[in-house]
Amino acid sequence: MRRKCLPALFMTLSFLIWAQTPESSPANAFYNRGKAYYAQKAYAQAIAEFTEALGLNPAYIEAVQGRGNAYGAIGDYDRAIADFTEALRINPAYTAAWYNRGVAYSKKDDYDRAIADFTEALRINPAYTAALHGRGIGLFRKGDYDRGIADFSEALNINPQFFPALISRGDAYRHKGDYAKALADYTEAIRQSPKASDALYGRGLVYISKEDYTQGIADFTAALRYNPALAAAFMNRGLAYVYRNEHDRAIADFAEGLRLSPAYLSTAPEGPQLISAYSVAFYNRGLACFNQKDYHQAITHYTEAIRLNPGYIAALNNRGLAYRHTGDYDRAIADYDEALRLNPEFADGFNNRGYVYYMQGDCDRAIADYDEALRLNPEHPFAEENRRLAAARKQR
């Protein structure tokens, strides 16, 4: 299985909350209750209170901003953008609103608009590290790694302790294949914030890319200690376990990752690689059961491998062998038929199907399959002897 650089799990962009202190006004009580609800993550109540404040004072910019943040917190980015846009109509120099609207656009994967808003925030305040970080992420997402790294580096020049920029720069270096710089950035981020699960996860991906599976597993495990809901860490730790031939652990991790994120394999950029690894884990578990002559359990595991990867010829072939050992010749032939449909030059498939035909007493079909196996591989270790046996039976 080919190893490749896996996608990043970026440090999440966050909305800036209370950038200004409001003037005393009749709407103040509603605004302060909104802040309190927001702090308690009671976002619906916060939105209601900010809306009341705005009913009394439509130009109350902090309430507009606060409601936008609350909408962003519940994933209603369109309403958040509308509120941040209104805040900018009231005060076009309100840098927090430019930044927050940029974050909302980023959440919608609208990186061009996000970059434009972060750039405007930086025009007003060139030392705005969060905006540099946000713009760097937007550039990264557009594939412009070098300019993204430049923004992350500038943020770190301004504030060397701004560890989110270290994590994101590490992600960018890793995607460029510069693992030494990526490791340095992730390690410094972890030194600054030992519980930074994103940094631990990112460093784990680097170790996997470098085929240091032991260290990769250690970092994924640490990331999960601090963020047990990090599905990507379960999935990629499972991948590392496959590479270490620890297939039971791999399957357990894949299962937990999918429990946390049922659509992960179909939506994650690394989904195809993980599907391949997951199916390999079941295949190897099936192989172990087959070698112990537990053919029914082997069939169960091979079936799961095929469900994950319907084109898995080796699993089809081996399930056919397991069906043959249980006496289910029709299912065995069906598996060999499918394997040969996928690869018409699969000599073992012809030999194995020929043997099942032989067991069914159909020597003509058996001989035809053995002949095809020998045509494809004249040195096949079993086909010639199997053909001799079938021809001898036919002569009886």
C-alpha positions as CSV (number, residue, x, y, z in Angstrom):
1,M,0.0,0.0,0.0
2,R,1.5,3.3,-1.1
3,R,2.2,5.8,1.6
4,K,1.4,9.5,0.9
5,C,1.2,12.8,2.6
6,L,-2.2,13.0,4.2
7,P,-4.4,16.1,4.5
8,A,-4.1,18.5,7.3
9,L,-6.6,19.1,10.1
10,F,-6.2,22.9,10.4
11,M,-6.2,24.8,13.6
12,T,-9.8,26.1,13.7
13,L,-10.4,29.7,13.0
14,S,-12.4,31.4,15.8
15,F,-14.6,34.4,15.8
16,L,-13.4,37.3,17.9
17,I,-16.0,38.1,20.4
18,W,-16.0,41.4,22.3
19,A,-13.7,43.8,20.6
20,Q,-15.1,47.0,22.0
21,T,-16.8,48.1,25.2
22,P,-20.3,49.4,24.6
23,E,-21.6,52.7,25.7
24,S,-24.2,52.7,28.5
25,S,-27.6,52.7,26.9
26,P,-31.2,51.3,27.6
27,A,-30.2,48.4,25.4
28,N,-27.2,47.5,27.6
29,A,-29.1,45.1,29.8
30,F,-30.1,43.0,26.8
31,Y,-26.6,43.2,25.4
32,N,-25.0,42.0,28.7
33,R,-27.4,39.2,29.0
34,G,-26.6,38.2,25.4
35,K,-22.9,38.1,26.3
36,A,-23.6,36.0,29.4
37,Y,-25.7,33.5,27.4
38,Y,-22.9,33.4,24.7
39,A,-20.3,32.6,27.4
40,Q,-22.6,29.7,28.5
41,K,-22.9,28.5,24.8
42,A,-26.6,29.2,25.0
43,Y,-26.5,30.7,21.5
44,A,-30.3,30.8,20.8
45,Q,-30.9,32.8,24.0
46,A,-27.9,35.0,23.1
47,I,-29.3,35.7,19.7
48,A,-32.7,36.6,21.2
49,E,-31.1,39.0,23.7
50,F,-28.9,40.7,21.1
51,T,-31.9,41.1,18.8
52,E,-33.8,42.8,21.7
53,A,-30.9,45.2,22.1
54,L,-31.0,46.0,18.4
55,G,-34.7,46.6,18.5
56,L,-34.0,49.4,21.0
57,N,-30.8,50.6,19.2
58,P,-30.3,49.4,15.6
59,A,-26.9,51.0,15.5
60,Y,-25.6,49.2,18.5
61,I,-22.6,47.8,16.8
62,E,-21.4,45.5,19.6
63,A,-24.9,43.8,19.6
64,V,-24.7,43.4,15.8
65,Q,-21.3,41.9,16.2
66,G,-22.3,39.7,19.1
67,R,-25.3,38.3,17.3
68,G,-23.1,37.6,14.3
69,N,-20.8,35.6,16.5
70,A,-23.7,33.7,17.9
71,Y,-25.0,32.8,14.5
72,G,-21.5,31.7,13.5
73,A,-21.3,29.5,16.6
74,I,-24.4,27.6,15.5
75,G,-23.2,27.3,11.9
76,D,-25.6,29.8,10.4
77,Y,-22.9,31.6,8.5
78,D,-25.2,33.4,6.1
79,R,-26.9,35.3,9.0
80,A,-23.5,35.8,10.6
81,I,-22.2,37.4,7.4
82,A,-25.3,39.6,7.2
83,D,-24.6,40.9,10.7
84,F,-20.9,41.5,10.2
85,T,-21.8,43.3,7.0
86,E,-24.2,45.5,8.9
87,A,-21.5,46.2,11.5
88,L,-19.2,47.3,8.7
89,R,-21.9,49.6,7.3
90,I,-22.1,51.2,10.7
91,N,-18.3,51.4,11.0
92,P,-16.2,50.5,7.9
93,A,-13.0,50.6,10.1
94,Y,-14.2,48.0,12.5
95,T,-11.4,45.5,12.1
96,A,-13.0,42.7,14.2
97,A,-16.0,42.7,11.8
98,W,-13.7,42.4,8.8
99,Y,-11.9,39.5,10.5
100,N,-15.1,37.8,11.7
101,R,-16.7,38.0,8.3
102,G,-13.5,36.5,6.8
103,V,-13.9,33.6,9.3
104,A,-17.5,33.1,8.2
105,Y,-16.5,33.1,4.6
106,S,-13.8,30.6,5.4
107,K,-16.3,28.3,7.1
108,K,-18.3,28.4,3.9
109,D,-15.1,27.6,1.9
110,D,-15.4,30.9,0.1
111,Y,-11.7,31.6,0.4
112,D,-11.5,34.5,-2.1
113,R,-14.0,36.6,-0.1
114,A,-12.3,35.4,3.1
115,I,-8.9,36.5,1.9
116,A,-10.3,39.9,0.8
117,D,-11.8,40.5,4.2
118,F,-8.6,39.5,6.1
119,T,-6.6,41.7,3.8
120,E,-8.9,44.7,4.6
121,A,-8.5,44.0,8.3
122,L,-4.7,44.0,7.8
123,R,-4.8,47.2,5.8
124,I,-6.4,48.8,8.9
125,N,-4.1,47.0,11.3
126,P,-1.0,45.4,9.7
127,A,-0.1,43.7,13.0
128,Y,-3.3,41.8,13.3
129,T,-1.9,38.3,13.8
130,A,-5.3,36.5,13.7
131,A,-6.0,38.1,10.4
132,L,-2.6,37.1,9.0
133,H,-3.3,33.5,10.2
134,G,-6.8,33.6,8.7
135,R,-5.5,34.8,5.3
136,G,-2.7,32.3,5.4
137,I,-5.3,29.5,5.8
138,G,-7.3,30.8,2.9
139,L,-4.2,30.9,0.7
140,F,-3.3,27.4,1.8
141,R,-6.8,26.1,1.0
142,K,-6.4,27.6,-2.5
143,G,-3.1,25.7,-2.9
144,D,-0.8,28.7,-2.5
145,Y,1.4,27.2,0.2
146,D,4.3,29.6,-0.1
147,R,2.1,32.7,0.4
148,G,0.3,31.0,3.2
149,I,3.6,30.2,4.9
150,A,4.6,33.9,4.4
151,D,1.5,35.0,6.3
152,F,2.0,32.4,9.1
153,S,5.6,33.5,9.4
154,E,4.7,37.2,9.6
155,A,2.2,36.4,12.4
156,L,4.9,34.6,14.3
157,N,7.4,37.5,13.7
158,I,4.8,39.7,15.5
159,N,4.0,37.1,18.2
160,P,6.3,34.1,18.5
161,Q,3.9,32.6,21.0
162,F,1.0,32.5,18.5
163,F,1.0,28.7,18.3
164,P,-2.0,28.4,15.9
165,A,0.2,29.9,13.3
166,L,2.9,27.3,14.1
167,I,0.4,24.5,13.6
168,S,-0.9,25.9,10.3
169,R,2.6,26.6,9.0
170,G,3.5,23.0,9.9
171,D,0.6,21.8,7.9
172,A,1.7,23.9,4.9
173,Y,5.3,22.6,5.2
174,R,4.0,19.1,5.4
175,H,2.0,19.4,2.3
176,K,5.1,20.7,0.5
177,G,6.9,17.6,1.7
178,D,9.3,19.6,3.9
179,Y,8.9,17.3,6.9
180,A,11.9,18.7,8.8
181,K,10.3,22.1,9.0
182,A,6.9,20.7,9.6
183,L,8.2,18.7,12.6
184,A,10.0,21.7,14.0
185,D,6.8,23.8,13.8
186,Y,4.5,21.1,15.3
187,T,7.0,20.4,18.1
188,E,7.3,24.1,19.0
189,A,3.5,24.4,19.1
190,I,3.4,21.4,21.4
191,R,6.1,22.9,23.6
192,Q,4.0,26.1,23.9
193,S,0.7,24.2,24.3
194,P,1.2,20.6,25.3
195,K,-2.5,19.8,24.9
196,A,-2.8,21.1,21.4
197,S,-4.5,18.1,19.7
198,D,-4.2,19.6,16.3
199,A,-0.4,19.9,16.6
200,L,-0.1,16.4,17.9
201,Y,-2.3,15.1,15.1
202,G,-0.3,17.0,12.5
203,R,3.0,15.7,13.8
204,G,1.6,12.2,13.8
205,L,0.8,12.6,10.1
206,V,4.4,13.6,9.4
207,Y,5.7,10.6,11.3
208,I,3.4,8.3,9.2
209,S,4.6,9.9,6.0
210,K,8.2,9.2,7.2
211,E,7.1,5.6,8.0
212,D,7.8,6.1,11.7
213,Y,4.6,4.4,12.7
214,T,5.4,4.0,16.4
215,Q,5.9,7.7,16.9
216,G,2.9,8.5,14.7
217,I,0.7,6.2,16.8
218,A,2.0,7.9,20.0
219,D,1.1,11.3,18.7
220,F,-2.4,10.3,17.6
221,T,-2.9,8.6,21.0
222,A,-1.9,11.9,22.7
223,A,-4.2,13.9,20.5
224,L,-7.1,11.6,21.4
225,R,-6.3,12.0,25.0
226,Y,-7.0,15.7,24.8
227,N,-9.7,15.5,22.1
228,P,-11.5,12.1,22.2
229,A,-13.9,13.2,19.4
230,L,-11.1,13.7,16.8
231,A,-12.3,11.2,14.2
232,A,-9.3,11.9,11.9
233,A,-6.9,10.7,14.6
234,F,-8.7,7.4,15.0
235,M,-8.7,6.9,11.3
236,N,-5.1,7.7,10.8
237,R,-4.0,5.7,13.8
238,G,-5.9,2.8,12.3
239,L,-3.9,3.4,9.1
240,A,-0.6,3.2,11.1
241,Y,-1.7,0.0,12.8
242,V,-2.4,-1.5,9.4
243,Y,1.2,-0.7,8.3
244,R,2.4,-2.4,11.5
245,N,0.2,-5.5,10.8
246,E,-1.8,-4.9,14.0
247,H,-5.1,-5.4,12.2
248,D,-7.4,-5.9,15.2
249,R,-6.3,-2.5,16.6
250,A,-6.7,-1.0,13.1
251,I,-10.3,-2.2,12.8
252,A,-11.2,-1.0,16.2
253,D,-9.8,2.5,15.4
254,F,-11.5,2.7,12.0
255,A,-14.8,1.6,13.6
256,E,-14.5,4.3,16.3
257,G,-13.6,7.0,13.8
258,L,-16.7,6.1,11.7
259,R,-18.9,6.1,14.8
260,L,-17.7,9.7,15.4
261,S,-18.0,10.7,11.8
262,P,-20.1,8.2,9.7
263,A,-19.4,10.0,6.4
264,Y,-15.6,10.3,7.0
265,L,-14.5,7.7,4.4
266,S,-16.7,9.3,1.7
267,T,-15.9,13.0,2.5
268,A,-12.3,13.1,3.8
269,P,-9.6,13.8,1.1
270,E,-7.7,10.7,2.4
271,G,-10.8,8.6,2.3
272,P,-9.6,6.3,-0.6
273,Q,-6.4,5.5,1.2
274,L,-8.2,4.8,4.4
275,I,-10.7,2.6,2.7
276,S,-7.9,0.6,1.2
277,A,-6.2,0.2,4.6
278,Y,-9.5,-0.7,6.3
279,S,-10.2,-3.4,3.8
280,V,-6.6,-4.7,4.1
281,A,-7.2,-5.0,7.9
282,F,-10.3,-7.2,7.4
283,Y,-8.5,-9.1,4.7
284,N,-5.7,-10.0,7.0
285,R,-8.1,-10.9,9.8
286,G,-9.8,-13.2,7.3
287,L,-6.4,-14.7,6.4
288,A,-5.7,-15.4,10.0
289,C,-9.0,-17.2,10.5
290,F,-8.5,-19.1,7.2
291,N,-5.1,-20.4,8.4
292,Q,-6.8,-21.5,11.6
293,K,-9.4,-23.4,9.4
294,D,-12.2,-21.1,10.8
295,Y,-13.6,-20.8,7.3
296,H,-17.0,-19.3,8.2
297,Q,-15.3,-16.5,10.2
298,A,-12.8,-16.0,7.4
299,I,-15.8,-15.5,5.0
300,T,-17.2,-12.8,7.3
301,H,-14.0,-10.8,7.3
302,Y,-13.3,-11.2,3.6
303,T,-16.9,-10.1,2.9
304,E,-16.3,-6.9,5.0
305,A,-13.1,-6.3,3.0
306,I,-15.0,-6.6,-0.2
307,R,-17.8,-4.4,1.0
308,L,-15.3,-1.7,1.6
309,N,-13.4,-2.3,-1.6
310,P,-15.5,-4.2,-4.2
311,G,-12.5,-4.4,-6.5
312,Y,-10.4,-6.3,-4.0
313,I,-9.4,-9.3,-6.1
314,A,-7.3,-11.0,-3.5
315,A,-10.2,-10.9,-1.0
316,L,-12.6,-12.3,-3.7
317,N,-10.1,-15.1,-4.4
318,N,-9.6,-15.9,-0.8
319,R,-13.3,-15.8,0.0
320,G,-13.8,-18.2,-2.9
321,L,-11.3,-20.5,-1.3
322,A,-13.1,-20.3,2.0
323,Y,-16.4,-21.0,0.3
324,R,-14.8,-24.0,-1.4
325,H,-13.7,-25.4,2.0
326,T,-17.2,-25.1,3.4
327,G,-18.6,-26.9,0.3
328,D,-20.4,-23.9,-1.0
329,Y,-19.2,-24.3,-4.6
330,D,-21.6,-22.0,-6.3
331,R,-20.6,-19.0,-4.2
332,A,-17.0,-19.9,-4.7
333,I,-17.4,-19.9,-8.5
334,A,-19.3,-16.6,-8.2
335,D,-16.3,-15.0,-6.4
336,Y,-13.8,-16.4,-9.0
337,D,-16.1,-15.1,-11.8
338,E,-16.0,-11.6,-10.3
339,A,-12.3,-11.7,-9.7
340,L,-11.7,-12.8,-13.3
341,R,-14.1,-10.1,-14.6
342,L,-12.0,-7.5,-12.8
343,N,-8.7,-9.1,-14.0
344,P,-9.1,-11.5,-17.0
345,E,-5.4,-12.3,-16.7
346,F,-5.6,-13.6,-13.1
347,A,-4.1,-17.0,-13.5
348,D,-4.8,-18.1,-9.9
349,G,-8.4,-17.3,-10.4
350,F,-8.6,-19.7,-13.4
351,N,-6.8,-22.4,-11.5
352,N,-9.0,-22.0,-8.4
353,R,-12.2,-21.9,-10.4
354,G,-11.0,-25.0,-12.3
355,Y,-10.5,-26.8,-9.0
356,V,-14.1,-26.1,-8.0
357,Y,-15.4,-27.3,-11.3
358,Y,-13.3,-30.4,-10.8
359,M,-14.9,-30.9,-7.3
360,Q,-18.3,-30.6,-9.0
361,G,-17.3,-33.3,-11.5
362,D,-17.3,-30.9,-14.5
363,C,-14.0,-31.9,-15.9
364,D,-14.4,-30.1,-19.2
365,R,-14.8,-26.7,-17.6
366,A,-12.0,-27.6,-15.1
367,I,-9.6,-28.5,-17.9
368,A,-10.5,-25.3,-19.8
369,D,-9.7,-23.2,-16.8
370,Y,-6.4,-25.0,-16.1
371,D,-5.4,-24.5,-19.7
372,E,-6.1,-20.7,-19.4
373,A,-4.1,-20.6,-16.2
374,L,-1.2,-22.2,-17.9
375,R,-1.5,-20.0,-20.9
376,L,-1.2,-17.0,-18.6
377,N,1.5,-18.5,-16.4
378,P,3.3,-21.5,-17.9
379,E,5.1,-21.9,-14.6
380,H,2.0,-22.0,-12.4
381,P,2.8,-24.2,-9.4
382,F,-0.6,-26.1,-9.4
383,A,-2.4,-25.8,-12.7
384,E,-0.4,-28.5,-14.6
385,E,-0.9,-31.1,-11.9
386,N,-4.5,-30.1,-11.5
387,R,-5.1,-30.4,-15.2
388,R,-3.5,-33.9,-15.2
389,L,-5.9,-35.0,-12.5
390,A,-8.9,-33.6,-14.3
391,A,-7.9,-35.2,-17.6
392,A,-7.4,-38.6,-15.8
393,R,-10.9,-38.4,-14.2
394,K,-12.4,-37.5,-17.5
395,Q,-11.0,-40.7,-19.0
396,R,-12.5,-43.0,-16.4
